[in-house]
């Protein structure tokens, strides 16, 4: 059983390596639930790019689909973050209650 948890942690770690996915998760924590379209508008990124990364996060269990709403002939999906691991929250610059921690997320080191 322990191996399943390690696999989940590894998948989550890989997902959190991407800076846009970390931004998406922080947007989800700030506005829960939220749709990829709303994230796209907030982060000023193409919807197709956001949708791809939300699917990656859903596949590794970092977010879950919580609602759908019909919009102009298609379905708008709403997601909530499901990350509870303290190490993963620390990577996102969040405390265990979802609040930003002092200093926030560590950015990539400058050369």
N, CA, C and O atoms as a GROMACS GRO file, in nm:
protein
  444
    1UNK      N    1   0.081  -0.120   0.000
    1UNK     CA    2   0.000   0.000   0.000
    1UNK      C    3   0.085   0.126   0.000
    1UNK      O    4   0.048   0.225  -0.064
    2UNK      N    5   0.196   0.125   0.069
    2UNK     CA    6   0.283   0.241   0.076
    2UNK      C    7   0.332   0.285  -0.061
    2UNK      O    8   0.356   0.403  -0.084
    3UNK      N    9   0.346   0.187  -0.153
    3UNK     CA   10   0.395   0.221  -0.286
    3UNK      C   11   0.296   0.309  -0.361
    3UNK      O   12   0.338   0.396  -0.437
    4UNK      N   13   0.164   0.288  -0.340
    4UNK     CA   14   0.064   0.371  -0.407
    4UNK      C   15   0.081   0.517  -0.365
    4UNK      O   16   0.076   0.606  -0.450
    5UNK      N   17   0.100   0.542  -0.237
    5UNK     CA   18   0.117   0.679  -0.186
    5UNK      C   19   0.242   0.741  -0.248
    5UNK      O   20   0.240   0.858  -0.288
    6UNK      N   21   0.351   0.664  -0.255
    6UNK     CA   22   0.474   0.716  -0.312
    6UNK      C   23   0.453   0.751  -0.459
    6UNK      O   24   0.503   0.854  -0.505
    7UNK      N   25   0.382   0.668  -0.533
    7UNK     CA   26   0.354   0.696  -0.674
    7UNK      C   27   0.273   0.826  -0.684
    7UNK      O   28   0.303   0.911  -0.768
    8UNK      N   29   0.170   0.841  -0.600
    8UNK     CA   30   0.089   0.962  -0.602
    8UNK      C   31   0.176   1.084  -0.573
    8UNK      O   32   0.164   1.186  -0.640
    9UNK      N   33   0.263   1.074  -0.472
    9UNK     CA   34   0.351   1.186  -0.439
    9UNK      C   35   0.444   1.217  -0.555
    9UNK      O   36   0.469   1.334  -0.585
   10UNK      N   37   0.496   1.114  -0.621
   10UNK     CA   38   0.586   1.137  -0.735
   10UNK      C   39   0.512   1.207  -0.848
   10UNK      O   40   0.565   1.300  -0.909
   11UNK      N   41   0.390   1.163  -0.877
   11UNK     CA   42   0.312   1.226  -0.984
   11UNK      C   43   0.280   1.371  -0.948
   11UNK      O   44   0.287   1.460  -1.033
   12UNK      N   45   0.247   1.395  -0.822
   12UNK     CA   46   0.217   1.530  -0.777
   12UNK      C   47   0.342   1.618  -0.785
   12UNK      O   48   0.335   1.733  -0.829
   13UNK      N   49   0.455   1.563  -0.744
   13UNK     CA   50   0.581   1.638  -0.751
   13UNK      C   51   0.612   1.677  -0.895
   13UNK      O   52   0.650   1.791  -0.923
   14UNK      N   53   0.595   1.583  -0.986
   14UNK     CA   54   0.621   1.612  -1.128
   14UNK      C   55   0.525   1.720  -1.177
   14UNK      O   56   0.566   1.811  -1.249
   15UNK      N   57   0.397   1.710  -1.139
   15UNK     CA   58   0.298   1.810  -1.182
   15UNK      C   59   0.333   1.948  -1.127
   15UNK      O   60   0.316   2.049  -1.197
   16UNK      N   61   0.382   1.955  -1.003
   16UNK     CA   62   0.411   2.084  -0.940
   16UNK      C   63   0.541   2.146  -0.989
   16UNK      O   64   0.569   2.262  -0.958
   17UNK      N   65   0.620   2.072  -1.065
   17UNK     CA   66   0.744   2.128  -1.118
   17UNK      C   67   0.717   2.239  -1.220
   17UNK      O   68   0.801   2.327  -1.239
   18UNK      N   69   0.601   2.234  -1.284
   18UNK     CA   70   0.571   2.331  -1.390
   18UNK      C   71   0.517   2.460  -1.327
   18UNK      O   72   0.418   2.455  -1.254
   19UNK      N   73   0.580   2.575  -1.354
   19UNK     CA   74   0.537   2.700  -1.290
   19UNK      C   75   0.393   2.740  -1.322
   19UNK      O   76   0.325   2.796  -1.235
   20UNK      N   77   0.344   2.711  -1.442
   20UNK     CA   78   0.206   2.747  -1.475
   20UNK      C   79   0.108   2.662  -1.393
   20UNK      O   80   0.003   2.712  -1.351
   21UNK      N   81   0.141   2.536  -1.370
   21UNK     CA   82   0.053   2.452  -1.288
   21UNK      C   83   0.047   2.504  -1.145
   21UNK      O   84  -0.059   2.498  -1.082
   22UNK      N   85   0.158   2.554  -1.094
   22UNK     CA   86   0.156   2.612  -0.959
   22UNK      C   87   0.067   2.737  -0.958
   22UNK      O   88  -0.007   2.759  -0.862
   23UNK      N   89   0.075   2.819  -1.063
   23UNK     CA   90  -0.012   2.938  -1.072
   23UNK      C   91  -0.158   2.896  -1.079
   23UNK      O   92  -0.244   2.958  -1.015
   24UNK      N   93  -0.188   2.793  -1.155
   24UNK     CA   94  -0.325   2.744  -1.168
   24UNK      C   95  -0.377   2.700  -1.032
   24UNK      O   96  -0.489   2.733  -0.994
   25UNK      N   97  -0.296   2.624  -0.958
   25UNK     CA   98  -0.339   2.577  -0.827
   25UNK      C   99  -0.361   2.692  -0.729
   25UNK      O  100  -0.456   2.689  -0.651
   26UNK      N  101  -0.274   2.792  -0.733
   26UNK     CA  102  -0.294   2.908  -0.645
   26UNK      C  103  -0.422   2.982  -0.682
   26UNK      O  104  -0.493   3.031  -0.593
   27UNK      N  105  -0.454   2.991  -0.812
   27UNK     CA  106  -0.580   3.054  -0.854
   27UNK      C  107  -0.699   2.972  -0.805
   27UNK      O  108  -0.801   3.028  -0.765
   28UNK      N  109  -0.685   2.840  -0.807
   28UNK     CA  110  -0.793   2.754  -0.759
   28UNK      C  111  -0.815   2.768  -0.608
   28UNK      O  112  -0.928   2.763  -0.561
   29UNK      N  113  -0.708   2.785  -0.534
   29UNK     CA  114  -0.720   2.803  -0.390
   29UNK      C  115  -0.789   2.937  -0.360
   29UNK      O  116  -0.871   2.946  -0.269
   30UNK      N  117  -0.755   3.040  -0.438
   30UNK     CA  118  -0.811   3.173  -0.416
   30UNK      C  119  -0.959   3.180  -0.454
   30UNK      O  120  -1.037   3.250  -0.389
   31UNK      N  121  -0.999   3.106  -0.557
   31UNK     CA  122  -1.139   3.109  -0.603
   31UNK      C  123  -1.183   2.964  -0.627
   31UNK      O  124  -1.156   2.907  -0.733
   32UNK      N  125  -1.249   2.907  -0.528
   32UNK     CA  126  -1.284   2.765  -0.532
   32UNK      C  127  -1.434   2.748  -0.529
   32UNK      O  128  -1.496   2.794  -0.433
   33UNK      N  129  -1.497   2.685  -0.626
   33UNK     CA  130  -1.440   2.625  -0.747
   33UNK      C  131  -1.419   2.728  -0.857
   33UNK      O  132  -1.471   2.840  -0.852
   34UNK      N  133  -1.340   2.688  -0.957
   34UNK     CA  134  -1.307   2.778  -1.068
   34UNK      C  135  -1.297   2.696  -1.196
   34UNK      O  136  -1.260   2.579  -1.194
   35UNK      N  137  -1.331   2.760  -1.307
   35UNK     CA  138  -1.324   2.691  -1.437
   35UNK      C  139  -1.194   2.726  -1.509
   35UNK      O  140  -1.135   2.831  -1.483
   36UNK      N  141  -1.150   2.639  -1.599
   36UNK     CA  142  -1.032   2.672  -1.679
   36UNK      C  143  -1.047   2.806  -1.753
   36UNK      O  144  -0.949   2.879  -1.766
   37UNK      N  145  -1.168   2.839  -1.800
   37UNK     CA  146  -1.189   2.968  -1.868
   37UNK      C  147  -1.159   3.083  -1.773
   37UNK      O  148  -1.092   3.179  -1.811
   38UNK      N  149  -1.208   3.074  -1.649
   38UNK     CA  150  -1.183   3.181  -1.551
   38UNK      C  151  -1.034   3.191  -1.518
   38UNK      O  152  -0.981   3.301  -1.503
   39UNK      N  153  -0.968   3.077  -1.507
   39UNK     CA  154  -0.823   3.076  -1.482
   39UNK      C  155  -0.751   3.140  -1.599
   39UNK      O  156  -0.658   3.220  -1.581
   40UNK      N  157  -0.793   3.105  -1.720
   40UNK     CA  158  -0.733   3.159  -1.842
   40UNK      C  159  -0.741   3.311  -1.844
   40UNK      O  160  -0.644   3.379  -1.876
   41UNK      N  161  -0.858   3.364  -1.808
   41UNK     CA  162  -0.876   3.510  -1.805
   41UNK      C  163  -0.791   3.572  -1.696
   41UNK      O  164  -0.730   3.677  -1.717
   42UNK      N  165  -0.786   3.509  -1.578
   42UNK     CA  166  -0.711   3.565  -1.467
   42UNK      C  167  -0.560   3.566  -1.493
   42UNK      O  168  -0.492   3.663  -1.463
   43UNK      N  169  -0.509   3.455  -1.549
   43UNK     CA  170  -0.365   3.443  -1.571
   43UNK      C  171  -0.321   3.496  -1.708
   43UNK      O  172  -0.202   3.501  -1.738
   44UNK      N  173  -0.420   3.535  -1.791
   44UNK     CA  174  -0.391   3.585  -1.926
   44UNK      C  175  -0.308   3.483  -2.006
   44UNK      O  176  -0.207   3.516  -2.068
   45UNK      N  177  -0.356   3.359  -2.002
   45UNK     CA  178  -0.295   3.248  -2.076
   45UNK      C  179  -0.401   3.190  -2.168
   45UNK      O  180  -0.520   3.199  -2.138
   46UNK      N  181  -0.362   3.129  -2.281
   46UNK     CA  182  -0.460   3.068  -2.371
   46UNK      C  183  -0.540   2.959  -2.300
   46UNK      O  184  -0.485   2.882  -2.222
   47UNK      N  185  -0.670   2.953  -2.328
   47UNK     CA  186  -0.757   2.853  -2.266
   47UNK      C  187  -0.707   2.711  -2.295
   47UNK      O  188  -0.712   2.625  -2.207
   48UNK      N  189  -0.661   2.686  -2.417
   48UNK     CA  190  -0.614   2.551  -2.451
   48UNK      C  191  -0.496   2.510  -2.363
   48UNK      O  192  -0.487   2.394  -2.322
   49UNK      N  193  -0.407   2.603  -2.334
   49UNK     CA  194  -0.292   2.576  -2.248
   49UNK      C  195  -0.337   2.548  -2.104
   49UNK      O  196  -0.292   2.452  -2.042
   50UNK      N  197  -0.427   2.631  -2.053
   50UNK     CA  198  -0.479   2.613  -1.917
   50UNK      C  199  -0.552   2.479  -1.908
   50UNK      O  200  -0.532   2.404  -1.812
   51UNK      N  201  -0.637   2.449  -2.005
   51UNK     CA  202  -0.714   2.324  -2.003
   51UNK      C  203  -0.623   2.203  -2.000
   51UNK      O  204  -0.649   2.107  -1.927
   52UNK      N  205  -0.515   2.206  -2.078
   52UNK     CA  206  -0.420   2.095  -2.078
   52UNK      C  207  -0.360   2.076  -1.938
   52UNK      O  208  -0.356   1.964  -1.888
   53UNK      N  209  -0.315   2.184  -1.877
   53UNK     CA  210  -0.250   2.172  -1.746
   53UNK      C  211  -0.349   2.134  -1.636
   53UNK      O  212  -0.312   2.064  -1.541
   54UNK      N  213  -0.475   2.178  -1.648
   54UNK     CA  214  -0.577   2.136  -1.551
   54UNK      C  215  -0.600   1.986  -1.564
   54UNK      O  216  -0.617   1.917  -1.463
   55UNK      N  217  -0.599   1.933  -1.687
   55UNK     CA  218  -0.614   1.787  -1.706
   55UNK      C  219  -0.498   1.712  -1.642
   55UNK      O  220  -0.518   1.609  -1.578
   56UNK      N  221  -0.376   1.764  -1.657
   56UNK     CA  222  -0.260   1.701  -1.594
   56UNK      C  223  -0.278   1.699  -1.442
   56UNK      O  224  -0.254   1.598  -1.376
   57UNK      N  225  -0.322   1.812  -1.386
   57UNK     CA  226  -0.344   1.821  -1.242
   57UNK      C  227  -0.455   1.727  -1.197
   57UNK      O  228  -0.446   1.667  -1.090
   58UNK      N  229  -0.559   1.712  -1.278
   58UNK     CA  230  -0.668   1.620  -1.244
   58UNK      C  231  -0.619   1.475  -1.250
   58UNK      O  232  -0.656   1.394  -1.166
   59UNK      N  233  -0.538   1.444  -1.350
   59UNK     CA  234  -0.486   1.307  -1.366
   59UNK      C  235  -0.401   1.263  -1.247
   59UNK      O  236  -0.399   1.145  -1.212
   60UNK      N  237  -0.330   1.358  -1.184
   60UNK     CA  238  -0.245   1.321  -1.070
   60UNK      C  239  -0.318   1.341  -0.937
   60UNK      O  240  -0.260   1.320  -0.831
   61UNK      N  241  -0.445   1.382  -0.943
   61UNK     CA  242  -0.524   1.394  -0.821
   61UNK      C  243  -0.508   1.525  -0.746
   61UNK      O  244  -0.553   1.536  -0.632
   62UNK      N  245  -0.443   1.625  -0.807
   62UNK     CA  246  -0.423   1.753  -0.740
   62UNK      C  247  -0.549   1.839  -0.741
   62UNK      O  248  -0.567   1.925  -0.654
   63UNK      N  249  -0.637   1.815  -0.839
   63UNK     CA  250  -0.765   1.886  -0.847
   63UNK      C  251  -0.873   1.784  -0.881
   63UNK      O  252  -0.845   1.676  -0.932
   64UNK      N  253  -0.997   1.821  -0.852
   64UNK     CA  254  -1.109   1.733  -0.884
   64UNK      C  255  -1.222   1.814  -0.947
   64UNK      O  256  -1.244   1.930  -0.911
   65UNK      N  257  -1.292   1.752  -1.040
   65UNK     CA  258  -1.408   1.815  -1.105
   65UNK      C  259  -1.522   1.816  -1.004
   65UNK      O  260  -1.559   1.712  -0.951
   66UNK      N  261  -1.579   1.935  -0.978
   66UNK     CA  262  -1.685   1.945  -0.878
   66UNK      C  263  -1.819   1.989  -0.937
   66UNK      O  264  -1.923   1.974  -0.872
   67UNK      N  265  -1.819   2.044  -1.059
   67UNK     CA  266  -1.945   2.091  -1.117
   67UNK      C  267  -1.927   2.113  -1.266
   67UNK      O  268  -1.817   2.135  -1.315
   68UNK      N  269  -2.039   2.106  -1.338
   68UNK     CA  270  -2.041   2.143  -1.480
   68UNK      C  271  -2.164   2.229  -1.503
   68UNK      O  272  -2.267   2.212  -1.438
   69UNK      N  273  -2.152   2.323  -1.596
   69UNK     CA  274  -2.262   2.413  -1.630
   69UNK      C  275  -2.268   2.427  -1.781
   69UNK      O  276  -2.166   2.452  -1.845
   70UNK      N  277  -2.386   2.411  -1.841
   70UNK     CA  278  -2.397   2.432  -1.986
   70UNK      C  279  -2.376   2.580  -2.020
   70UNK      O  280  -2.438   2.669  -1.960
   71UNK      N  281  -2.288   2.606  -2.116
   71UNK     CA  282  -2.260   2.743  -2.161
   71UNK      C  283  -2.248   2.742  -2.313
   71UNK      O  284  -2.160   2.676  -2.369
   72UNK      N  285  -2.337   2.816  -2.379
   72UNK     CA  286  -2.332   2.832  -2.526
   72UNK      C  287  -2.303   2.701  -2.600
   72UNK      O  288  -2.212   2.694  -2.682
   73UNK      N  289  -2.381   2.598  -2.570
   73UNK     CA  290  -2.370   2.474  -2.645
   73UNK      C  291  -2.258   2.381  -2.601
   73UNK      O  292  -2.240   2.275  -2.661
   74UNK      N  293  -2.182   2.417  -2.499
   74UNK     CA  294  -2.080   2.326  -2.448
   74UNK      C  295  -2.091   2.323  -2.296
   74UNK      O  296  -2.178   2.388  -2.238
   75UNK      N  297  -2.004   2.248  -2.232
   75UNK     CA  298  -2.006   2.238  -2.086
   75UNK      C  299  -1.885   2.310  -2.027
   75UNK      O  300  -1.772   2.289  -2.070
   76UNK      N  301  -1.911   2.394  -1.928
   76UNK     CA  302  -1.803   2.457  -1.854
   76UNK      C  303  -1.779   2.372  -1.730
   76UNK      O  304  -1.873   2.341  -1.657
   77UNK      N  305  -1.653   2.336  -1.706
   77UNK     CA  306  -1.616   2.250  -1.594
   77UNK      C  307  -1.557   2.335  -1.482
   77UNK      O  308  -1.483   2.430  -1.506
   78UNK      N  309  -1.591   2.300  -1.359
   78UNK     CA  310  -1.540   2.371  -1.242
   78UNK      C  311  -1.462   2.273  -1.155
   78UNK      O  312  -1.509   2.163  -1.126
   79UNK      N  313  -1.344   2.315  -1.113
   79UNK     CA  314  -1.254   2.230  -1.038
   79UNK      C  315  -1.223   2.291  -0.901
   79UNK      O  316  -1.230   2.412  -0.881
   80UNK      N  317  -1.188   2.202  -0.808
   80UNK     CA  318  -1.140   2.243  -0.676
   80UNK      C  319  -1.007   2.173  -0.650
   80UNK      O  320  -0.988   2.059  -0.692
   81UNK      N  321  -0.916   2.241  -0.581
   81UNK     CA  322  -0.789   2.176  -0.546
   81UNK      C  323  -0.813   2.071  -0.437
   81UNK      O  324  -0.901   2.088  -0.353
   82UNK      N  325  -0.734   1.964  -0.440
   82UNK     CA  326  -0.748   1.858  -0.341
   82UNK      C  327  -0.617   1.832  -0.267
   82UNK      O  328  -0.606   1.735  -0.192
   83UNK      N  329  -0.519   1.918  -0.287
   83UNK     CA  330  -0.387   1.897  -0.225
   83UNK      C  331  -0.395   1.921  -0.075
   83UNK      O  332  -0.440   2.026  -0.029
   84UNK      N  333  -0.352   1.822   0.001
   84UNK     CA  334  -0.348   1.835   0.146
   84UNK      C  335  -0.208   1.810   0.202
   84UNK      O  336  -0.181   1.841   0.318
   85UNK      N  337  -0.118   1.754   0.120
   85UNK     CA  338   0.016   1.722   0.166
   85UNK      C  339   0.090   1.850   0.203
   85UNK      O  340   0.102   1.941   0.121
   86UNK      N  341   0.140   1.859   0.326
   86UNK     CA  342   0.210   1.980   0.369
   86UNK      C  343   0.326   2.020   0.277
   86UNK      O  344   0.346   2.138   0.252
   87UNK      N  345   0.402   1.922   0.226
   87UNK     CA  346   0.514   1.956   0.139
   87UNK      C  347   0.465   2.020   0.010
   87UNK      O  348   0.527   2.113  -0.041
   88UNK      N  349   0.352   1.971  -0.044
   88UNK     CA  350   0.299   2.026  -0.170
   88UNK      C  351   0.244   2.166  -0.148
   88UNK      O  352   0.262   2.254  -0.232
   89UNK      N  353   0.178   2.187  -0.035
   89UNK     CA  354   0.129   2.322  -0.003
   89UNK      C  355   0.246   2.418   0.013
   89UNK      O  356   0.238   2.534  -0.029
   90UNK      N  357   0.355   2.372   0.073
   90UNK     CA  358   0.474   2.456   0.090
   90UNK      C  359   0.532   2.494  -0.046
   90UNK      O  360   0.576   2.608  -0.066
   91UNK      N  361   0.532   2.400  -0.141
   91UNK     CA  362   0.580   2.429  -0.277
   91UNK      C  363   0.497   2.540  -0.339
   91UNK      O  364   0.549   2.624  -0.413
   92UNK      N  365   0.367   2.541  -0.308
   92UNK     CA  366   0.276   2.642  -0.362
   92UNK      C  367   0.283   2.773  -0.285
   92UNK      O  368   0.222   2.872  -0.326
   93UNK      N  369   0.356   2.774  -0.173
   93UNK     CA  370   0.362   2.895  -0.092
   93UNK      C  371   0.236   2.914  -0.009
   93UNK      O  372   0.197   3.027   0.020
   94UNK      N  373   0.172   2.802   0.030
   94UNK     CA  374   0.048   2.808   0.107
   94UNK      C  375   0.065   2.733   0.239
   94UNK      O  376   0.143   2.638   0.249
   95UNK      N  377  -0.009   2.777   0.340
   95UNK     CA  378  -0.011   2.704   0.467
   95UNK      C  379  -0.113   2.591   0.455
   95UNK      O  380  -0.182   2.580   0.354
   96UNK      N  381  -0.123   2.507   0.559
   96UNK     CA  382  -0.215   2.393   0.554
   96UNK      C  383  -0.361   2.437   0.550
   96UNK      O  384  -0.448   2.358   0.513
   97UNK      N  385  -0.390   2.562   0.588
   97UNK     CA  386  -0.529   2.610   0.578
   97UNK      C  387  -0.553   2.688   0.449
   97UNK      O  388  -0.656   2.754   0.434
   98UNK      N  389  -0.456   2.682   0.355
   98UNK     CA  390  -0.473   2.744   0.225
   98UNK      C  391  -0.436   2.891   0.218
   98UNK      O  392  -0.456   2.956   0.115
   99UNK      N  393  -0.383   2.945   0.328
   99UNK     CA  394  -0.343   3.086   0.329
   99UNK      C  395  -0.200   3.101   0.278
   99UNK      O  396  -0.117   3.013   0.300
  100UNK      N  397  -0.170   3.213   0.210
  100UNK     CA  398  -0.032   3.236   0.166
  100UNK      C  399   0.063   3.242   0.286
  100UNK      O  400   0.029   3.298   0.390
  101UNK      N  401   0.180   3.184   0.269
  101UNK     CA  402   0.278   3.187   0.376
  101UNK      C  403   0.372   3.305   0.355
  101UNK      O  404   0.390   3.350   0.242
  102UNK      N  405   0.432   3.356   0.462
  102UNK     CA  406   0.526   3.467   0.446
  102UNK      C  407   0.637   3.429   0.349
  102UNK      O  408   0.697   3.321   0.360
  103UNK      N  409   0.664   3.516   0.255
  103UNK     CA  410   0.768   3.488   0.157
  103UNK      C  411   0.712   3.423   0.032
  103UNK      O  412   0.774   3.430  -0.074
  104UNK      N  413   0.595   3.359   0.042
  104UNK     CA  414   0.530   3.298  -0.074
  104UNK      C  415   0.613   3.191  -0.140
  104UNK      O  416   0.706   3.136  -0.080
  105UNK      N  417   0.578   3.161  -0.264
  105UNK     CA  418   0.646   3.058  -0.339
  105UNK      C  419   0.787   3.102  -0.374
  105UNK      O  420   0.812   3.220  -0.403
  106UNK      N  421   0.879   3.006  -0.370
  106UNK     CA  422   1.015   3.035  -0.414
  106UNK      C  423   1.017   3.040  -0.565
  106UNK      O  424   0.973   2.945  -0.630
  107UNK      N  425   1.066   3.145  -0.620
  107UNK     CA  426   1.076   3.158  -0.765
  107UNK      C  427   1.203   3.086  -0.811
  107UNK      O  428   1.288   3.050  -0.730
  108UNK      N  429   1.214   3.068  -0.940
  108UNK     CA  430   1.333   3.006  -0.994
  108UNK      C  431   1.454   3.093  -0.960
  108UNK      O  432   1.446   3.216  -0.969
  109UNK      N  433   1.563   3.033  -0.921
  109UNK     CA  434   1.681   3.113  -0.887
  109UNK      C  435   1.734   3.188  -1.008
  109UNK      O  436   1.731   3.138  -1.120
  110UNK      N  437   1.781   3.308  -0.984
  110UNK     CA  438   1.838   3.388  -1.093
  110UNK      C  439   1.982   3.347  -1.116
  110UNK      O  440   2.052   3.312  -1.021
  111UNK      N  441   2.028   3.350  -1.242
  111UNK     CA  442   2.167   3.306  -1.272
  111UNK      C  443   2.270   3.399  -1.210
  111UNK      O  444   2.390   3.377  -1.225
   0.00000   0.00000   0.00000
